[in-house]
């Protein structure tokens, strides 16, 4: 099935976002917490907006069967909860474009986070580490929420040009944007290694 023109535009926009974010994070890493003002501005506006959209998309797509009631109570605000069993008409009939964007953002994040440990060693550019195989894939709503918050925090540090206090956390975030930047080029992601 081919992507619609709107779908292709959205895909290209995501590719650009991940590639530019990766470049900014690389500059930030190489220059010890400093990056050019235009890259910091991109992180503060475009990248953080995308991460916030993914967080909202997670709240919008939450299903009771994915986690325990206690876990959902810890993760969601009361306003996020809809008792569909009591009132079937409480659900909107159509999604508005903003909601579609947020749902696309969280679904894309889920796929990219699943690809992080599979990034080929030759594509890993984080200094001093041969692979991302040790980075776990979020398996629950709580772990996905925690990872999205971690991404938001690291991007904020880079946008504010403040040195990130935790290398392991920054590496996971960097790996997320690296995996996302090569996700659009399957030749790079699924390159076979010589035997």
Secondary structure as GFF3:
##gff-version 3
##sequence-region A 1 195
A	DSSP	alpha_helix	5	30	.	.	.	ID=ss1
A	DSSP	alpha_helix	37	42	.	.	.	ID=ss2
A	DSSP	pi_helix	43	47	.	.	.	ID=ss3
A	DSSP	alpha_helix	48	61	.	.	.	ID=ss4
A	DSSP	three_ten_helix	64	66	.	.	.	ID=ss5
A	DSSP	alpha_helix	69	75	.	.	.	ID=ss6
A	DSSP	three_ten_helix	78	80	.	.	.	ID=ss7
A	DSSP	three_ten_helix	88	90	.	.	.	ID=ss8
A	DSSP	alpha_helix	97	115	.	.	.	ID=ss9
A	DSSP	three_ten_helix	116	118	.	.	.	ID=ss10
A	DSSP	three_ten_helix	121	123	.	.	.	ID=ss11
A	DSSP	alpha_helix	141	159	.	.	.	ID=ss12
A	DSSP	alpha_helix	167	183	.	.	.	ID=ss13
A	DSSP	alpha_helix	186	189	.	.	.	ID=ss14
###
